[in-house]
Amino acid sequence: MLRCISRVAAVGLVSGTILVGTTAAAQTSHSQRALSAKAQAQVDTVRRAVAKYANPYTAEDAGYEPVFGMVPLQGVHYVRPDLVRNGTFDLDEPSVLMYAPINGEPKLVGVAYAFDHPRSQPLPEGFDGPNDDWHAHPELSPDPGEYIVMVHVWLTDSPGGPFARYNTWLPYMAASLERPSASLLTAQTPRGERARRFAFALAIATHPPQLFDLLESRGGPELTRAAFPHRRALAAAVDTLVAAERRGDKATYERLVTSALAHSDALMAAYRGTVRSPRAREFIDKTLDELMGLGHEGHHTMPGAVTPRTPQSSSAPSRPAP
């Protein structure tokens, strides 16, 4: 696979690409701003254009390649290298298709537009209005005069709106659990942060990222032994959570959520703790933070809330004023 695509997937997926900070001040999410009629029409155009890719097999037939497996809060990314290299924003041809399990079947839940873009140029115009969350990845392009620019578009409901980088409802749907309200998942409150952290715990419980296996293969038997009880407990928690919810047993459900959060936190600490060199530790910290929906944007404690548009890279010029 092309080097640039592997890097794109690593960012979009590990971050959301391919995926803890301090609490940010309360802010208005994009989900609270209505899309303009033109932006809604553009999203509808995207939906119609990709309807033919309802399942991953049709995507592969069209030249999209799966990269890096399931990414928490985003799904599996299928990438077309030629569209990344193309360097243009075309509603009818997103360079990335995102699939995630809903009711046990992989469904097309979103797309992303990611492509090479000159560093000297403003971010693409993209969708109408201020809601689309374009961001730049200067480290991803082998060409020093370019970087990868990217925006996500959700085709299924997302608490952060159609252009949020992460969709914290996906893990709840994968686990067949009732979804919290969008207002809770985007709230900059302790309850909101707990719901977002639990979304990540659910994501790694239902579909552990391939990164975990890679870390354990490099960390050796000691890391595998340390990680195993937490991974096992997270996987086992899903069925008991579903059972508690169906019984209406809120006390047991909340106890299980607290336990899942503890195992998720301990698992992340185990992976971070195996790295000794400062350079490797910096890389692992950044990668895990992005995997959890943190890190490269630095504007909220967990995925779900989206800030108003600002350039998301210090070297990314903003759009010209209208």
C-alpha positions in Angstrom: 0.0 0.0 0.0 1.2 3.5 -0.7 3.1 5.1 2.1 1.0 8.2 2.1 -2.2 6.1 2.6 -0.7 4.2 5.5 0.1 7.5 7.1 -3.4 8.9 6.4 -5.0 5.9 7.9 -2.7 6.1 10.8 -4.0 9.6 11.5 -7.5 9.4 10.5 -7.7 6.0 12.0 -5.5 6.2 14.9 -7.0 9.5 15.6 -9.2 8.9 14.0 -6.6 7.5 12.6 -5.7 5.7 12.8 -6.6 6.8 17.6 -5.6 12.3 28.7 -5.8 15.8 28.6 -7.2 18.5 30.8 -10.8 19.5 30.7 -11.5 22.3 28.2 -13.9 25.1 28.9 -17.5 24.6 28.0 -18.1 25.4 24.3 -20.8 25.2 21.7 -20.7 22.1 19.6 -21.4 22.0 15.9 -24.4 19.8 16.6 -26.0 22.8 18.1 -25.8 24.8 14.9 -28.2 24.1 12.2 -26.7 23.3 8.8 -27.5 25.8 6.0 -29.8 24.6 3.3 -26.8 24.3 0.9 -24.7 22.3 3.4 -27.6 19.9 4.0 -28.0 19.5 0.2 -24.3 18.8 0.0 -24.5 16.1 2.7 -27.5 14.6 0.8 -25.4 14.5 -2.3 -22.7 12.6 -0.5 -25.3 10.2 0.8 -26.6 9.5 -2.7 -23.1 9.2 -4.2 -22.0 6.5 -1.7 -25.2 4.6 -1.5 -23.7 2.0 -3.9 -21.1 1.2 -1.2 -23.6 -0.1 1.3 -21.2 -2.9 2.3 -17.4 -3.2 2.4 -17.3 -5.7 -0.5 -18.6 -3.1 -3.0 -16.0 -0.7 -1.7 -13.2 -3.2 -2.3 -14.5 -3.8 -5.8 -14.3 -0.1 -6.5 -10.6 0.1 -5.4 -11.0 1.1 -1.7 -8.5 -0.7 0.6 -9.2 -1.5 4.3 -6.5 -0.1 6.6 -5.7 -0.7 10.3 -8.9 -2.5 11.2 -11.6 -1.1 13.5 -10.8 2.3 14.8 -12.6 3.3 18.1 -15.4 5.9 17.5 -14.9 5.9 13.7 -15.0 2.3 12.3 -13.0 0.6 9.7 -11.5 2.9 7.1 -11.5 2.0 3.4 -9.1 4.2 1.5 -8.6 4.9 -2.2 -5.0 6.0 -2.7 -5.6 7.6 -6.1 -8.2 10.0 -4.6 -5.8 11.0 -1.8 -3.2 11.8 -4.4 -5.7 13.6 -6.5 -5.7 16.7 -4.3 -9.3 17.8 -5.0 -12.5 18.0 -3.0 -15.2 16.1 -5.0 -18.5 15.4 -3.2 -19.2 12.4 -5.4 -15.8 10.7 -4.6 -14.7 10.7 -1.0 -11.3 9.1 -0.6 -12.3 7.3 2.6 -15.4 5.2 3.4 -16.0 4.2 7.1 -17.9 1.1 8.1 -18.9 0.1 11.6 -21.1 -2.8 13.1 -24.8 -2.0 13.6 -27.0 -4.8 14.7 -24.2 -7.2 14.0 -23.6 -6.1 10.4 -21.0 -3.8 8.9 -22.8 -0.6 7.8 -21.5 2.4 5.9 -21.6 5.0 8.7 -19.6 7.8 7.2 -17.0 9.1 4.8 -13.9 11.3 4.9 -12.3 13.6 2.3 -8.6 13.4 2.8 -6.1 14.5 0.2 -2.7 16.2 -0.5 -3.0 20.0 -0.3 -0.3 22.7 -0.7 0.8 24.1 2.7 0.7 27.6 1.3 -2.9 27.5 0.4 -5.9 28.0 2.7 -7.9 25.0 3.9 -10.4 23.8 1.2 -13.8 25.5 1.0 -15.5 22.2 1.4 -19.1 22.3 2.8 -21.1 25.5 3.1 -20.9 27.3 6.4 -18.6 27.0 9.4 -19.6 23.5 10.6 -17.3 21.2 8.7 -14.2 20.4 10.8 -11.3 20.5 8.4 -7.9 19.7 9.9 -4.4 19.3 8.5 -1.7 16.7 9.2 1.7 18.2 8.3 3.5 15.0 9.2 1.6 12.8 6.7 2.8 13.9 3.3 6.2 13.0 2.0 6.2 16.2 0.0 7.5 19.1 2.3 5.4 21.5 0.3 2.1 19.6 1.1 0.2 18.1 3.9 -2.9 15.9 4.2 -6.1 17.8 4.8 -9.2 15.9 6.0 -12.8 16.3 7.0 -15.3 13.6 8.2 -19.0 13.4 7.2 -21.3 11.1 9.2 -24.1 9.4 7.4 -25.5 7.9 10.6 -26.6 10.0 13.6 -23.7 11.5 15.5 -24.0 13.4 18.8 -21.4 16.0 17.6 -23.2 16.6 14.3 -22.4 15.4 10.7 -18.9 16.8 10.6 -17.6 15.7 14.0 -14.3 13.8 14.0 -15.6 11.1 16.2 -19.0 9.4 16.7 -19.5 8.4 20.3 -22.8 6.7 19.5 -21.1 4.0 17.4 -19.9 1.8 20.3 -23.3 1.9 21.9 -24.9 0.7 18.7 -22.2 -2.0 18.3 -22.9 -3.2 21.8 -26.7 -3.0 21.4 -27.0 -0.6 24.3 -29.3 2.4 24.5 -27.5 5.6 23.3 -27.1 8.5 25.7 -28.5 11.8 24.6 -26.4 14.0 22.3 -26.5 16.8 24.9 -24.9 14.4 27.5 -22.2 13.2 25.1 -21.2 16.7 24.1 -21.4 18.2 27.6 -18.3 19.6 29.2 -19.3 18.2 32.6 -18.2 15.2 34.7 -21.2 13.2 33.5 -20.5 14.1 29.9 -16.8 13.1 30.3 -17.9 9.8 31.9 -20.2 9.0 29.0 -17.5 9.7 26.5 -14.9 7.6 28.4 -17.4 4.8 28.5 -17.9 5.1 24.7 -14.2 4.5 24.3 -14.3 1.5 26.8 -17.2 0.0 24.8 -15.4 0.5 21.6 -12.3 -1.4 22.7 -14.5 -4.0 24.4 -16.5 -4.9 21.3 -13.7 -4.5 18.7 -10.2 -4.1 20.2 -7.9 -2.1 17.9 -5.1 -3.9 16.0 -2.7 -1.5 17.7 -3.2 -3.4 21.0 -2.0 -6.6 19.4 1.0 -4.8 17.9 1.9 -3.3 21.2 1.7 -6.6 23.0 3.8 -8.4 20.3 6.5 -5.8 20.9 6.1 -5.6 24.6 6.5 -9.3 25.1 4.9 -11.8 27.5 5.0 -9.4 30.5 2.8 -6.9 28.7 0.4 -9.5 27.4 0.0 -10.9 31.0 -0.6 -7.4 32.3 -3.2 -6.5 29.6 -5.0 -9.8 29.4 -7.2 -9.5 32.5 -8.4 -6.0 31.5 -9.1 -7.0 27.9 -11.0 -10.1 29.1 -13.0 -8.1 31.7 -14.0 -5.5 29.0 -15.1 -8.2 26.6 -17.1 -9.9 29.2 -18.8 -6.7 30.4 -20.8 -6.2 27.2 -23.3 -9.0 27.7 -23.7 -8.2 31.4 -24.3 -4.5 30.6 -27.0 -5.5 28.0 -28.7 -7.8 30.5 -28.7 -5.1 33.2 -30.2 -2.5 30.8 -32.9 -4.9 29.7 -33.8 -5.7 33.3 -33.9 -2.0 34.0 -31.3 -2.5 36.8 -29.7 1.0 36.8 -27.6 0.4 39.9 -25.9 -2.7 38.4 -25.5 -0.9 35.0 -23.7 2.0 36.7 -21.5 -0.3 38.7 -20.6 -2.2 35.5 -19.8 1.1 33.8 -17.5 2.1 36.6 -15.7 -1.2 36.4 -15.3 -0.9 32.6 -13.8 2.5 33.0 -11.3 1.2 35.5 -10.3 -1.7 33.2 -10.0 0.7 30.2 -7.8 3.1 32.2 -5.6 0.3 33.5 -5.2 -1.1 30.1 -4.0 2.2 28.7 -1.7 2.6 31.6 -0.2 -0.9 31.0 0.5 0.0 27.4 2.1 3.3 28.2 4.1 1.8 31.0 6.0 -0.6 28.9 7.8 2.1 26.9 11.2 3.2 28.3 12.8 5.6 25.8 11.5 9.2 25.8 11.1 9.3 22.1 9.1 6.0 22.0 7.1 7.1 25.0 6.2 10.4 23.2 5.0 8.4 20.2 3.0 5.9 22.2 1.4 8.7 24.3 0.4 10.6 21.2 -1.0 7.5 19.4 -3.0 6.3 22.4 -4.3 9.8 23.1 -5.5 10.1 19.5 -7.0 6.6 19.7 -9.0 7.9 22.6 -10.1 10.9 20.6 -7.6 13.2 22.2 -4.3 14.7 21.3 -4.0 16.3 17.9 -6.9 18.7 18.3 -6.4 19.4 22.0 -9.8 21.1 22.4 -11.8 18.6 24.5 -11.1 15.9 27.0 -12.8 13.1 25.1 -14.4 12.7 21.7 -17.9 14.0 21.0 -17.8 17.8 21.4 -16.5 19.8 18.5 -15.2 23.4 18.7 -16.0 26.2 16.3 -13.9 26.2 13.1 -10.2 27.1 13.6 -7.2 25.8 11.7 -6.3 22.5 13.5 -2.6 22.7 12.7 -0.2 25.5 13.5 1.0 25.4 9.9 -2.4 25.2 8.3 -3.6 28.5 6.9 -7.2 29.3 7.5 -9.8 29.9 4.9 -10.0 33.4 3.4 -12.7 35.6 4.8 -15.9 35.6 2.7 
